[in-house]
């Protein structure tokens, strides 16, 4: 079928996207064909006419970012990547959803070339896009100069009805509207169909009015195949430099399918061979063969290769001119993009001694973060309206805000400039969006982003944290108020099961430091780590631990001997966070009973597990079976470290509202309790009764989990 004019070539290209996607889904006998078929026209219009990208160099830093938030329609993205010339073969398309393919069921960053973020859990990609737009705005404000716009790209996305139903999109859209992220443009695939039926069952709000209320520019395209109107709408969105844009495109799911167009049966299931052939016939497709690719269409798509190379060459000339005029700024930017650190990045990390006044690890974390900010210029982040509690304000480094919002109530919030070059992002009470946005900032590149809130609210962020770990993003999730020592706020704010759940996430570096020194070390480990790190920090003050008897491997190895026994150890006391201090006190008490105890600080299970057998054996010898573990959290998982004969002191029920020290005492987190447990393990029951008044009974050999 030769293309004789632009209109027929355009139609041919759009149908190529439709049927390459539908064929792949049918071949896999699994997937979502309806969305790619319905959204093909708007995706083609964006990619062919507006998207700045180089298929042969996907990592070109100034390329436009594209996020398919509706990740269930992954074949739409894979088709676009293949057709425009990315390193994704037709064989990979044919192996869609098959073992070992580069075309998994939902897009995965780092697995498929050209995929910016991992999407599929609805709304997460939308939140990622907000973070990417924040990153672009920050980098542009910091590095662009008059007549030198070296950071100048858009963040585009396609979202679905499902994305906009999820609560995270409400938070993220509200944040983007407030921040006036004018270079964020979303195409909304408004086909009024979700997996279980039409949206008239669940989703009848006026989405345009909702987004206008958030401060977005909105535009409606009434016919999803009207590429001329779609192009006009995108151009209008690009002209809006003070408001993000939502283009509501009324599409038809499974467009062209005689029986399944506009029905929910096309959402999550293949069309079926008979219906797929009927759709091809209805749209005048010239072949019934699977994976037929019209030569004229492919040639047209592949123009993106030279077009992208030309755009990058032109940018490189501008960058070279910038480099000549601003060599110091260029060196800083290139270092940020590469992910490398300056030689002195940790020069000012604070240090403490055992005689210093006790401080909480949240306060110590804030000091460490600010020290790093002096030498790492691309640390950017903030909290969910909790800077005074999480201690994560970067002092004197400015607020990331539109200048026009500055006023008496906001001036000098953390000092420094009030504009897009500010390092402190006020996420507001939006933990869901904050997690996704921080992931988007990390995925964008050039920024080391962090978030902060209370550990109990990690529940709100869990989907984002999981995707950050899956994608190996270098993001820092700071959580404070890490145990029942939160105290008066009570069980609604006291985390119990959270550490166990977070430790279960693969590829996530979870660190719960024991004191200020470990907290500074933890930040050093996180900065050097190539992946996400999660901090669990105390609200209450903790002492600076005496390391005079330490075998000082420190946080980097996950667990280490913080205080060795005077002689051959008979029992090992191990803990994390604030409970390590209890182990240290118990060690002293045990000396009074003639018992030699080794104290092990275990701030990071996953880092310890990553060490070789020899090191792990040196810290936790298999021959020492008498062990007591202490953590003010759920006991799940501790049996691995306590061994078959060990005692696990933890809490497997909700907390209580009272002063933190009183809560800890009543739940058994005391040096006396730890001492008593160790004595009973060693058969010294009478001494244990003297120490703890006989209130808690432990069997000498049988394991005991939790506090009774």
C-alpha positions as CSV (number, residue, x, y, z in Angstrom):
1,X,0.0,0.0,0.0
2,X,2.1,3.0,-1.2
3,X,1.6,6.3,0.7
4,X,0.7,8.9,-1.9
5,X,0.1,11.9,0.5
6,X,0.8,13.0,4.0
7,X,-2.6,12.1,5.3
8,X,-2.4,8.5,4.1
9,X,1.2,8.1,5.3
10,X,0.1,9.5,8.7
11,X,-2.7,7.0,8.9
12,X,-0.4,4.2,7.8
13,X,2.0,5.1,10.6
14,X,-0.7,5.2,13.2
15,X,-2.1,1.9,12.2
16,X,1.4,0.4,12.3
17,X,1.6,1.3,15.9
18,X,-1.9,-0.2,16.5
19,X,-1.3,-3.5,14.9
20,X,2.3,-4.0,15.9
21,X,1.0,-3.6,19.5
22,X,-2.1,-5.8,19.0
23,X,-0.1,-8.5,17.2
24,X,2.4,-8.6,20.1
25,X,-0.3,-8.9,22.6
26,X,-2.1,-11.6,20.6
27,X,1.2,-13.5,20.1
28,X,1.8,-13.5,23.9
29,X,-1.8,-14.3,24.5
30,X,-1.5,-11.8,27.3
31,X,-1.6,-8.0,27.7
32,X,-3.6,-4.9,27.1
33,X,-4.3,-4.2,23.4
34,X,-7.1,-1.7,23.8
35,X,-5.0,1.2,25.1
36,X,-2.3,1.2,22.4
37,X,-4.9,0.9,19.7
38,X,-6.9,3.8,21.1
39,X,-4.0,6.1,22.0
40,X,-1.9,5.5,18.9
41,X,-2.9,8.7,17.1
42,X,-2.0,11.0,20.0
43,X,1.2,9.1,20.7
44,X,2.3,9.3,17.1
45,X,1.5,13.1,17.0
46,X,3.7,13.7,20.1
47,X,6.6,11.5,19.0
48,X,6.6,12.5,15.4
49,X,6.0,16.2,15.8
50,X,7.3,17.3,19.2
51,X,9.4,14.9,21.2
52,X,13.1,15.8,21.2
53,X,15.0,12.6,21.5
54,X,17.9,10.7,19.9
55,X,17.2,7.0,19.5
56,X,20.9,6.3,19.1
57,X,21.8,8.1,22.3
58,X,18.9,7.7,24.7
59,X,21.1,9.1,27.5
60,X,21.6,12.5,25.9
61,X,20.9,14.7,28.9
62,X,18.8,17.4,27.3
63,X,16.3,15.0,25.6
64,X,12.6,15.4,26.4
65,X,11.4,12.8,29.0
66,X,8.5,10.6,28.0
67,X,6.6,8.7,30.7
68,X,3.9,6.1,29.9
69,X,2.1,6.3,33.2
70,X,-0.5,4.0,31.8
71,X,2.1,1.2,31.9
72,X,-0.4,-1.6,31.2
73,X,-0.3,-0.2,27.6
74,X,3.4,-1.0,27.5
75,X,3.2,-2.3,23.9
76,X,2.5,1.3,22.8
77,X,5.9,2.4,24.2
78,X,7.7,-0.7,22.8
79,X,6.2,-0.1,19.4
80,X,7.3,3.5,19.4
81,X,10.8,2.6,20.6
82,X,11.3,-0.1,17.9
83,X,9.8,2.0,15.1
84,X,11.8,5.1,15.8
85,X,15.1,3.2,15.9
86,X,16.0,2.5,19.5
87,X,18.1,-0.6,20.2
88,X,15.0,-2.8,20.6
89,X,14.7,-5.5,18.0
90,X,11.6,-6.9,16.3
91,X,12.5,-10.3,17.9
92,X,12.0,-8.6,21.3
93,X,8.6,-7.3,20.2
94,X,7.7,-10.9,19.2
95,X,8.8,-12.1,22.6
96,X,6.6,-9.6,24.5
97,X,5.9,-10.9,28.0
98,X,8.1,-13.9,27.5
99,X,10.9,-15.1,29.7
100,X,14.1,-13.1,29.3
101,X,12.7,-10.6,26.8
102,X,13.4,-6.8,26.9
103,X,9.6,-6.3,26.6
104,X,8.1,-7.2,30.0
105,X,4.4,-6.8,30.8
106,X,5.0,-3.3,32.2
107,X,7.9,-0.9,31.4
108,X,11.0,-1.3,33.6
109,X,13.7,1.3,33.8
110,X,17.1,-0.2,33.2
111,X,15.7,-3.3,31.5
112,X,14.5,-1.8,28.3
113,X,16.3,1.0,26.4
114,X,14.4,4.2,26.3
115,X,12.2,3.5,29.3
116,X,12.6,6.4,31.7
117,X,10.8,5.0,34.7
118,X,9.1,1.7,35.8
119,X,5.4,2.2,35.5
120,X,2.3,0.1,35.8
121,X,1.1,0.7,39.4
122,X,-1.3,3.4,38.3
123,X,-0.5,7.0,39.3
124,X,3.2,6.3,40.0
125,X,4.3,7.4,36.6
126,X,2.3,10.5,36.9
127,X,4.1,11.3,40.2
128,X,7.5,10.5,38.6
129,X,6.8,13.0,35.8
130,X,6.2,15.7,38.4
131,X,9.6,14.9,39.9
132,X,11.3,15.0,36.4
133,X,9.8,18.4,35.8
134,X,11.1,19.6,39.2
135,X,14.6,18.3,38.2
136,X,14.5,20.0,34.9
137,X,13.4,23.3,36.4
138,X,16.1,23.1,39.2
139,X,18.9,22.3,36.8
140,X,17.8,25.0,34.4
141,X,17.7,27.6,37.1
142,X,21.1,26.7,38.5
143,X,23.0,26.3,35.3
144,X,21.4,28.2,32.4
145,X,22.7,31.7,31.8
146,X,21.4,34.6,29.5
147,X,21.8,33.4,25.9
148,X,22.9,29.9,27.2
149,X,19.9,27.6,27.6
150,X,21.7,24.2,28.0
151,X,19.0,22.7,30.1
152,X,15.8,23.1,28.1
153,X,13.5,20.1,27.7
154,X,9.9,19.0,28.4
155,X,8.5,16.2,30.4
156,X,5.7,14.5,28.5
157,X,3.4,11.7,29.6
158,X,0.4,9.7,28.7
159,X,-2.0,8.9,31.6
160,X,-5.2,7.0,31.8
161,X,-8.5,7.0,33.6
162,X,-7.0,4.7,36.2
163,X,-4.0,6.9,36.8
164,X,-6.3,9.8,37.6
165,X,-8.5,7.8,39.9
166,X,-5.6,6.8,42.1
167,X,-5.0,9.1,45.0
168,X,-1.4,9.7,44.2
169,X,-2.3,11.6,41.0
170,X,-4.4,14.1,43.0
171,X,-1.4,14.8,45.3
172,X,1.1,15.0,42.5
173,X,-1.2,17.3,40.3
174,X,-1.8,19.6,43.3
175,X,2.0,19.9,43.9
176,X,2.8,20.5,40.2
177,X,0.1,23.2,39.9
178,X,1.4,25.0,43.0
179,X,5.0,24.8,41.7
180,X,3.9,26.1,38.3
181,X,5.8,23.5,36.3
182,X,5.1,24.8,32.9
183,X,7.2,22.3,31.0
184,X,5.1,19.3,32.2
185,X,2.6,18.1,29.6
186,X,0.3,15.2,30.0
187,X,-2.0,13.6,27.3
188,X,-4.9,12.0,29.1
189,X,-6.2,8.9,27.3
190,X,-9.8,9.5,28.2
191,X,-11.5,6.5,26.8
192,X,-14.0,6.1,29.7
193,X,-13.1,2.4,30.1
194,X,-11.4,0.7,33.0
195,X,-10.7,-3.0,33.5
196,X,-14.0,-3.9,35.1
197,X,-16.3,-1.7,33.1
198,X,-17.1,1.8,32.0
199,X,-16.0,4.7,34.1
200,X,-19.7,5.6,34.5
201,X,-19.6,3.1,37.3
202,X,-16.9,4.9,39.3
203,X,-15.4,8.0,37.8
204,X,-17.9,10.7,36.7
205,X,-16.2,13.9,38.0
206,X,-15.2,16.8,35.7
207,X,-11.5,16.1,35.4
208,X,-10.8,19.3,33.5
209,X,-12.3,21.4,36.3
210,X,-10.4,19.5,38.9
211,X,-7.1,20.2,37.2
212,X,-8.0,23.8,36.6
213,X,-8.6,24.0,40.3
214,X,-5.1,22.7,40.8
215,X,-3.7,25.5,38.6
216,X,-3.2,23.5,35.4
217,X,-3.9,24.5,31.9
218,X,-6.4,22.2,30.3
219,X,-7.5,21.5,26.7
220,X,-10.0,19.0,25.3
221,X,-9.6,17.1,22.0
222,X,-13.0,15.7,21.3
223,X,-11.9,13.2,18.7
224,X,-8.8,11.0,19.6
225,X,-7.9,10.5,15.9
226,X,-7.8,14.2,15.1
227,X,-4.1,14.6,14.8
228,X,-4.4,18.2,13.7
229,X,-6.2,19.2,16.8
230,X,-3.9,17.1,19.0
231,X,-0.9,18.9,17.5
232,X,-2.6,22.3,18.2
233,X,-3.3,21.3,21.8
234,X,0.3,20.2,22.4
235,X,1.6,23.5,20.8
236,X,-0.7,25.4,23.1
237,X,0.6,23.4,26.1
238,X,4.2,24.2,25.2
239,X,3.3,27.9,25.0
240,X,2.1,27.7,28.6
241,X,5.2,28.4,30.7
242,X,3.6,29.0,34.1
243,X,1.2,26.1,34.3
244,X,1.5,22.4,33.7
245,X,-0.9,21.1,31.0
246,X,-3.4,18.3,30.8
247,X,-4.8,17.5,27.3
248,X,-8.0,15.5,27.6
249,X,-8.1,13.4,24.5
250,X,-11.4,11.5,23.9
251,X,-10.2,8.2,22.5
252,X,-11.7,4.8,21.7
253,X,-10.3,1.8,23.4
254,X,-9.4,-0.9,20.9
255,X,-10.1,1.5,18.0
256,X,-11.1,-0.4,14.8
257,X,-12.2,-3.6,16.5
258,X,-15.8,-4.2,15.3
259,X,-16.9,-6.0,18.5
260,X,-14.6,-4.8,21.2
261,X,-14.1,-1.1,20.5
262,X,-15.3,1.0,23.5
263,X,-15.8,-2.1,25.7
264,X,-13.9,-3.2,28.8
265,X,-13.2,-6.6,27.3
266,X,-10.4,-5.0,25.3
267,X,-8.7,-3.5,28.3
268,X,-6.8,-6.5,29.8
269,X,-7.2,-9.3,27.3
270,X,-6.0,-10.0,23.7
271,X,-8.6,-9.3,21.0
272,X,-8.5,-12.9,19.8
273,X,-7.3,-14.0,16.4
274,X,-10.7,-13.6,14.7
275,X,-11.4,-10.1,16.1
276,X,-7.8,-8.9,15.4
277,X,-8.3,-9.9,11.7
278,X,-11.6,-8.1,11.7
279,X,-10.0,-5.0,13.1
280,X,-7.3,-5.0,10.4
281,X,-9.9,-5.4,7.7
282,X,-12.0,-2.6,9.2
283,X,-9.0,-0.2,9.1
284,X,-7.9,-1.2,5.6
285,X,-4.7,-2.9,6.8
286,X,-3.0,-4.4,3.8
287,X,-1.9,-7.7,5.3
288,X,-3.3,-10.3,7.7
289,X,0.2,-11.5,8.6
290,X,1.4,-10.9,12.1
291,X,4.1,-8.2,12.6
292,X,3.6,-6.8,9.1
293,X,5.6,-3.5,8.9
294,X,4.9,-1.3,5.9
295,X,8.1,0.0,4.5
296,X,6.9,3.6,4.0
297,X,5.8,3.8,7.6
298,X,9.1,2.4,9.0
299,X,11.1,4.8,6.9
300,X,9.1,7.7,8.1
301,X,9.5,6.6,11.8
302,X,13.2,6.1,11.4
303,X,13.7,9.8,10.4
304,X,13.8,10.2,14.2
305,X,17.4,8.9,14.1
306,X,18.8,11.7,12.0
307,X,16.5,14.3,13.5
308,X,17.6,13.3,17.0
309,X,21.3,13.3,16.0
310,X,20.9,16.7,14.5
311,X,19.2,18.1,17.6
312,X,21.9,16.7,19.8
313,X,24.7,18.1,17.5
314,X,23.1,21.6,17.8
315,X,22.8,21.3,21.5
316,X,26.4,20.2,21.7
317,X,27.5,23.3,20.0
318,X,25.6,25.4,22.5
319,X,27.1,23.4,25.3
320,X,30.6,23.8,24.0
321,X,30.0,27.6,23.9
322,X,28.7,27.5,27.4
323,X,31.7,25.5,28.5
324,X,34.1,28.0,27.1
325,X,32.4,30.9,28.9
326,X,31.5,29.1,32.2
327,X,34.1,26.4,32.7
328,X,33.5,26.1,36.5
329,X,29.7,25.7,36.1
330,X,30.3,23.2,33.3
331,X,32.6,21.1,35.5
332,X,30.1,21.0,38.3
333,X,27.2,20.1,35.9
334,X,29.2,17.4,34.2
335,X,30.1,15.9,37.5
336,X,26.5,15.9,38.6
337,X,25.3,14.3,35.4
338,X,28.0,11.6,35.7
339,X,27.1,10.8,39.3
340,X,30.7,11.3,40.4
341,X,31.6,13.1,43.6
342,X,34.3,15.6,44.4
343,X,37.3,14.4,46.4
344,X,36.3,16.3,49.5
345,X,32.6,15.4,49.5
346,X,32.7,14.0,53.0
347,X,35.2,16.5,54.5
348,X,32.8,18.2,56.8
349,X,30.8,15.2,58.1
350,X,30.4,15.9,61.8
351,X,32.1,13.9,64.5
352,X,31.1,13.3,68.2
353,X,32.7,11.9,71.3
354,X,31.2,9.8,74.1
355,X,31.2,12.8,76.4
356,X,29.2,15.0,74.1
357,X,25.6,15.8,75.0
358,X,23.2,13.1,73.7
359,X,21.3,14.0,70.5
360,X,18.6,12.2,68.5
361,X,19.7,10.5,65.3
362,X,17.2,12.8,63.4
363,X,19.2,15.8,64.6
364,X,22.5,14.1,63.8
365,X,21.1,13.3,60.4
366,X,20.2,16.9,59.7
367,X,23.7,17.9,60.6
368,X,25.2,15.3,58.3
369,X,22.9,16.3,55.5
370,X,23.8,20.0,55.8
371,X,27.5,19.1,55.9
372,X,27.2,17.1,52.7
373,X,25.3,20.0,51.1
374,X,28.4,22.2,51.4
375,X,30.4,19.9,49.0
376,X,27.7,18.2,46.9
377,X,25.9,21.0,45.1
378,X,23.1,18.8,43.6
379,X,21.5,17.5,46.8
380,X,17.8,18.6,46.5
381,X,14.8,17.4,48.5
382,X,12.4,18.0,51.3
383,X,9.8,16.7,53.7
384,X,6.1,16.2,53.9
385,X,5.5,19.4,55.8
386,X,7.8,18.1,58.6
387,X,11.1,19.9,58.3
388,X,11.0,21.0,62.0
389,X,10.5,17.4,63.0
390,X,12.7,15.5,60.5
391,X,15.5,18.1,60.7
392,X,16.0,17.9,56.9
393,X,16.0,21.6,56.0
394,X,19.1,22.5,54.0
395,X,20.0,25.7,55.8
396,X,20.7,28.8,53.7
397,X,20.3,26.8,50.5
398,X,17.0,28.3,49.4
399,X,13.4,27.1,48.7
400,X,12.4,25.6,45.4
401,X,9.3,27.8,44.8
402,X,7.8,30.1,42.1
403,X,9.1,33.5,42.9
404,X,5.7,35.1,42.8
405,X,4.5,33.2,45.9
406,X,7.2,34.7,48.2
407,X,5.7,36.9,50.9
408,X,6.0,37.7,54.6
409,X,4.8,34.3,55.7
410,X,7.4,32.5,53.6
411,X,10.5,34.7,53.3
412,X,13.5,33.1,54.8
413,X,11.9,29.8,55.6
414,X,15.3,28.1,55.4
415,X,17.3,31.0,54.1
416,X,18.7,31.6,50.6
417,X,17.0,32.2,47.3
418,X,13.2,31.7,46.8
419,X,13.1,30.4,43.2
420,X,13.7,27.2,41.2
421,X,17.4,27.2,42.2
422,X,16.4,26.6,45.8
423,X,17.4,23.2,47.2
424,X,14.5,22.7,49.6
425,X,11.3,21.3,48.1
426,X,8.2,21.7,50.2
427,X,6.2,18.6,49.3
428,X,3.4,19.4,51.6
429,X,1.4,16.7,53.3
430,X,1.7,14.5,50.3
431,X,3.7,11.4,51.1
432,X,2.4,9.4,48.1
433,X,3.4,12.1,45.6
434,X,6.7,12.9,47.4
435,X,7.9,9.3,47.1
436,X,7.1,9.2,43.4
437,X,8.5,12.7,42.7
438,X,11.8,11.9,44.4
439,X,12.0,8.8,42.2
440,X,11.4,10.9,39.2
441,X,14.1,13.4,40.2
442,X,16.6,10.5,40.6
443,X,15.6,9.0,37.3
444,X,16.0,12.3,35.5
445,X,19.6,12.5,36.5
446,X,21.8,15.4,37.7
447,X,20.2,15.5,41.1
448,X,20.7,13.5,44.4
449,X,17.1,13.7,45.8
450,X,15.8,13.0,49.3
451,X,12.4,12.8,51.0
452,X,11.5,12.9,54.7
453,X,8.6,12.0,56.9
454,X,7.8,9.8,59.9
455,X,8.5,6.1,59.7
456,X,4.9,5.1,60.3
457,X,4.0,7.0,57.1
458,X,6.3,4.8,55.0
459,X,3.0,2.9,54.4
460,X,2.0,5.8,52.2
461,X,5.3,5.7,50.3
462,X,5.7,1.9,50.0
463,X,4.8,1.6,46.3
464,X,7.2,4.4,45.4
465,X,10.0,2.9,47.6
466,X,9.5,-0.5,46.0
467,X,9.7,0.9,42.5
468,X,12.7,3.0,43.4
469,X,14.4,-0.2,44.6
470,X,13.3,-2.1,41.5
471,X,14.8,0.6,39.3
472,X,18.0,1.0,41.4
473,X,17.4,4.7,41.7
474,X,19.8,6.7,43.8
475,X,17.3,8.3,46.1
476,X,17.4,8.8,49.9
477,X,14.2,8.1,51.9
478,X,14.6,9.7,55.4
479,X,12.2,8.4,58.1
480,X,12.3,9.7,61.6
481,X,10.2,8.9,64.8
482,X,11.3,5.3,64.3
483,X,9.8,3.4,67.2
484,X,7.3,3.3,70.1
485,X,9.6,5.9,71.7
486,X,7.6,8.4,69.7
487,X,5.6,8.4,72.9
488,X,2.7,10.7,73.5
489,X,1.3,10.6,69.9
490,X,0.4,7.0,70.6
491,X,0.0,3.8,68.5
492,X,-1.3,5.6,65.4
493,X,2.2,7.2,65.1
494,X,4.4,4.4,66.5
495,X,5.8,2.1,63.9
496,X,5.8,-1.6,64.7
497,X,5.9,-3.8,61.6
498,X,7.4,-1.2,59.3
499,X,11.1,-2.1,59.5
500,X,10.3,-5.8,58.8
501,X,8.3,-4.8,55.7
502,X,10.9,-2.4,54.4
503,X,13.7,-4.8,54.9
504,X,11.8,-7.3,52.8
505,X,12.1,-5.1,49.7
506,X,14.9,-6.4,47.5
507,X,17.7,-3.9,46.5
508,X,16.7,-1.4,49.2
509,X,19.5,-0.4,51.6
510,X,17.8,0.0,55.0
511,X,19.9,1.6,57.8
512,X,18.9,2.2,61.4
513,X,21.9,3.9,63.1
514,X,22.6,3.5,66.8
515,X,23.9,7.0,67.5
516,X,25.1,10.3,65.9
517,X,28.3,8.7,64.7
518,X,26.6,5.9,62.9
519,X,24.1,8.4,61.4
520,X,26.9,10.4,59.8
521,X,28.5,7.1,58.6
522,X,25.1,6.0,57.2
523,X,24.9,9.2,55.1
524,X,28.4,8.5,53.8
525,X,27.4,4.9,52.9
526,X,24.3,6.2,51.2
527,X,26.1,8.8,49.1
528,X,28.6,6.2,47.9
529,X,25.9,3.5,47.3
530,X,24.6,3.0,43.8
531,X,20.9,2.6,44.7
532,X,18.2,3.7,47.1
533,X,18.9,4.1,50.8
534,X,16.3,4.3,53.6
535,X,17.1,5.9,57.0
536,X,15.2,5.1,60.2
537,X,16.1,7.7,62.8
538,X,15.1,8.4,66.4
539,X,12.9,11.2,67.8
540,X,14.5,10.8,71.2
541,X,18.0,11.7,72.2
542,X,20.5,8.8,72.4
543,X,23.9,8.7,73.9
544,X,27.1,8.8,71.9
545,X,28.4,5.3,72.2
546,X,31.9,4.4,73.6
547,X,33.9,2.8,70.8
548,X,37.1,2.2,72.8
549,X,36.5,-1.6,72.5
550,X,35.1,-1.5,69.0
551,X,36.4,-3.6,66.1
552,X,35.6,-0.7,63.9
553,X,34.2,-1.9,60.6
554,X,31.3,0.6,61.1
555,X,28.1,1.0,59.1
556,X,29.6,0.1,55.8
557,X,29.6,-3.6,56.6
558,X,26.1,-3.6,58.0
559,X,27.1,-5.1,61.4
560,X,30.2,-4.9,63.5
561,X,31.5,-5.4,67.0
562,X,30.9,-2.1,68.7
563,X,32.1,-3.3,72.1
564,X,34.1,-6.5,72.6
565,X,34.1,-8.6,75.7
566,X,37.1,-8.4,78.0
567,X,37.7,-12.1,77.5
568,X,36.2,-14.9,75.4
569,X,32.5,-13.9,74.8
570,X,29.9,-16.1,76.3
571,X,26.9,-14.3,74.9
572,X,26.3,-11.8,72.1
573,X,24.0,-8.8,72.6
574,X,23.0,-7.3,69.3
575,X,20.6,-4.5,68.4
576,X,19.9,-1.6,66.0
577,X,19.2,2.0,66.5
578,X,18.5,3.3,70.0
579,X,18.5,-0.2,71.5
580,X,22.3,-0.6,71.0
581,X,22.7,1.7,74.0
582,X,20.7,-0.8,76.0
583,X,23.0,-3.6,74.9
584,X,26.0,-1.5,76.0
585,X,24.6,-0.9,79.4
586,X,23.6,-4.6,79.7
587,X,27.2,-5.5,78.9
588,X,28.4,-3.5,81.9
589,X,25.8,-5.1,84.2
590,X,26.8,-8.6,83.0
591,X,30.4,-7.9,83.9
592,X,29.2,-7.5,87.4
593,X,27.9,-11.1,87.2
594,X,31.1,-12.4,85.8
595,X,29.6,-12.8,82.3
596,X,31.6,-11.8,79.2
597,X,29.3,-10.3,76.5
598,X,30.1,-9.0,73.0
599,X,27.9,-6.1,71.7
600,X,27.1,-6.0,68.0
601,X,25.6,-3.0,66.4
602,X,23.6,-4.1,63.3
603,X,22.4,-0.9,61.5
604,X,21.8,-2.6,58.2
605,X,20.8,-6.3,57.7
606,X,21.2,-6.2,53.9
607,X,24.7,-4.7,54.1
608,X,25.7,-7.4,56.6
609,X,24.2,-10.1,54.4
610,X,26.3,-8.8,51.5
611,X,29.6,-9.5,53.3
612,X,31.5,-12.7,52.8
613,X,31.2,-15.7,55.1
614,X,34.5,-14.9,56.8
615,X,33.5,-11.5,58.0
616,X,30.0,-12.6,59.1
617,X,31.5,-15.4,61.1
618,X,34.0,-13.0,62.7
619,X,31.1,-10.9,64.0
620,X,28.6,-13.6,64.8
621,X,30.5,-16.9,65.3
622,X,28.4,-20.0,64.9
623,X,30.0,-21.3,68.1
624,X,28.4,-18.6,70.2
625,X,24.8,-19.7,70.3
626,X,23.7,-17.6,73.3
627,X,22.4,-14.4,71.7
628,X,20.0,-11.7,72.6
629,X,18.6,-9.4,70.0
630,X,17.0,-6.1,70.9
631,X,14.9,-3.8,68.6
632,X,11.8,-1.7,69.4
633,X,10.0,-3.2,66.4
634,X,8.4,-6.4,65.2
635,X,10.4,-9.5,65.9
636,X,9.9,-10.9,62.3
637,X,13.2,-11.8,60.7
638,X,15.3,-11.7,63.8
639,X,15.4,-15.5,64.3
640,X,18.0,-15.6,61.5
641,X,20.4,-13.6,63.6
642,X,19.4,-14.8,67.1
643,X,19.8,-18.4,66.1
644,X,17.8,-21.4,67.4
645,X,18.7,-20.7,71.0
646,X,18.6,-17.0,71.1
647,X,16.2,-14.6,72.7
648,X,14.5,-11.9,70.7
649,X,13.3,-8.8,72.5
650,X,10.9,-6.8,70.3
651,X,7.3,-5.8,70.1
652,X,4.5,-7.6,68.2
653,X,1.6,-5.4,69.3
654,X,0.6,-1.8,69.0
655,X,2.2,0.9,71.2
656,X,0.7,3.3,73.7
657,X,0.4,7.0,74.4
658,X,2.7,8.2,77.2
659,X,6.1,9.8,77.4
660,X,8.5,7.9,75.3
661,X,10.8,6.7,78.1
662,X,7.8,5.4,80.0
663,X,6.5,3.5,76.9
664,X,9.9,1.9,76.4
665,X,10.2,0.9,80.0
666,X,6.7,-0.7,80.1
667,X,7.3,-2.6,76.9
668,X,10.6,-4.1,78.3
669,X,13.1,-2.0,76.4
670,X,15.5,-1.6,79.3
671,X,19.1,-2.6,80.1
672,X,17.7,-4.7,83.0
673,X,15.5,-6.7,80.7
674,X,18.4,-7.3,78.3
675,X,20.6,-8.3,81.2
676,X,18.0,-10.7,82.6
677,X,17.5,-12.3,79.2
678,X,21.2,-13.0,78.8
679,X,21.5,-14.4,82.3
680,X,18.7,-16.8,81.8
681,X,20.2,-18.0,78.5
682,X,23.3,-18.9,80.6
683,X,21.3,-20.7,83.2
684,X,21.8,-17.9,85.8
685,X,18.1,-17.7,86.7
686,X,18.6,-16.5,90.3
687,X,20.8,-13.6,89.1
688,X,18.2,-12.8,86.4
689,X,15.5,-12.6,89.0
690,X,17.6,-10.2,91.0
691,X,18.2,-8.1,88.0
692,X,14.6,-7.9,86.7
693,X,12.5,-8.8,89.7
694,X,11.3,-12.0,88.1
695,X,8.7,-10.1,86.0
696,X,9.7,-11.6,82.7
697,X,10.5,-15.3,82.5
698,X,12.7,-16.7,79.7
699,X,13.5,-20.4,79.2
700,X,17.3,-21.0,79.2
701,X,17.3,-22.7,75.9
702,X,13.9,-22.4,74.2
703,X,13.7,-19.3,72.0
704,X,11.4,-16.5,73.1
705,X,10.1,-14.0,70.6
706,X,8.6,-10.7,71.6
707,X,8.0,-9.2,75.0
708,X,5.6,-10.8,77.4
